[in-house]
Each structure stands twice: as C-alpha cells, then as structure tokens.
Amino acid sequence: MTDVCTQGLDTGFVGLGYAKVAFLGIVQGITELLPISSTAHMRVVPAVLGWQDPGSAFSAAMQLAALAAVVSYFWSDVRDVAVGSLSALASRDFANRYFRLAVGIVLATVPIVIAGLALSGVLNACNSPLRGLAVIGWACIVMAVLLALSEIYARHRLTLEKVSVLDALLVGVAQVGALIPGVSRSGSTLTAALGLGYARPEAARLSFLLGLPAIALAGLKELWELHKIHLGAYGWSVLAVGLVVASISAFFAIWGLMRVLERFSAWPFVIYRGLLGIVLLIGVAFGWLS
C-alpha cells in the first residue's frame, strides 16, 4: 500500500485503526529494545500482512514507550546516576563514577542530535529512500557481522563502574548508526559496548542508560512534529493505544534481553539479524516484498 502523507510527514499509522496499531505496538515494543531493529519489523510485518506502512512518525513517537520501559526497568540505575552526579557536582567530586557516567551520557547524546538534525528532512519524510527494504536488509546483515565480531574478539570483562567518558562517547558515536533503518539503536550501542570489552549484561545497561536522552528527544520531537501538522483527535488516540501497548511489551523485552545476555550471549541476535537481512534482500530481489 502507498504511504500516507500529512504536510510531508509520514502518518500511515492513522489509517490502521486501534487493533492493528495495538498489534504493531507489541511488535514495536519488543523489537525497539532488542538489537534486531524495530524499523525493519515495522516495515516487514505490515508488508507481509498487507497493511498500510505505519510510517516513520509512528516509529519515532514510539521512542517514548521505550523510554518508559527503560526508566522503569533500570530505575535504580537512573536514580543513582541522577542523585549521585548532583551530589558529586555539589561537592565538586568530579572523579565520582556517577558524575563521570552522567557526563558520558550527555556527551554520548551530542553526535546523534547533530546527525539527527542534519538528516531530519530525509528521515521522516514520505517515501524516504532510507526506509527501503533493500537498505534495511543490508543494514541488518552488516550489523549482524559487527555484533558477531564483538562476540568473537571482545573480552567481556568491564563493568559499568569502570566506564570512562571516552567509552561513553564512542558508544554515542555508534548510536548515530541507528538513524539508518535496520541498524537498531540498541544494536549499534550494544555492539559498541561489547566491542569495548564490557560484560554482556553490563554492555546492555550501558547501552540503555546512554540512550535515554536520545530516546526521549526523538520521541518528544516527533510528538511536536505531529502537533505542528494538527494531527486530529482520532490520530492522537490511535497513537496513544500504540504507546501504552508498546511500553508494556518493551519492558518484557528488556527482561528477556537481560536473561539471554546473562545466561548465553548475543549470538541468537546475530543469527536472527543475519537471516532477517537475507530474507529481506531475497524478497526484494524476487518481488515478494516491496
């Protein structure tokens, strides 16, 4: 089906209705915080079911569901960083680990903010070339390879207490890749953290904490964009249903990811991403997907 544009913004989700958006909210919530690319699934699932593409505006706004899930699941970490960094600032204890992590979170957000503003005219535009299934397929494969290399060659020993400002900045640079559909924000940051030598569960914690400002800014920006085009009450209510469902499913997605990383490794995600990318490229080549 064709894209739906409202003043140049991709708003296909409005025409899907409550039930379909609730289903896609489950998919979005699960895939947003797993390193398997929510954008890829938001393109593939509706295409397979013959539904309207919900659009990039839907995916961006759903960041707020991910934000709610991350803050609630890692509340103790979020609280410790906020309180600890403010206390360290007040006492001028700039060597405090919470202060260093807070500075790292701020610095890690700068690259994606700059890149996001520079590419804003392309990312959420109707018929954006970046949302092409071939682009998403190749991105899935490339990230599968990079995640595999992080699993093979990294030592996986560092903990969150050892995080440096430089490490945080490097993970922040990797986060820029998430602007390309199919890369996955959690996938790019988790891969970078693993590559720097962090233990698997610690790499996930670092990935989520560093991503909080970027997730919040992306979601709030999209709400503002929807406000500017005067999205109707029905559209807002459909979006609200998606947000509520996605936030619940995202919470359980984090729980599942942490269990997998604690007990096994990132290899299940490597295999899934690789297969997904191959299927997408085959589907595009043979005309099964468009």
Order of alpha helices (4+ residues) and beta strands (2+ residues): beta-beta-alpha-alpha-alpha-alpha-alpha-alpha-alpha-alpha-alpha-alpha-alpha-alpha-alpha
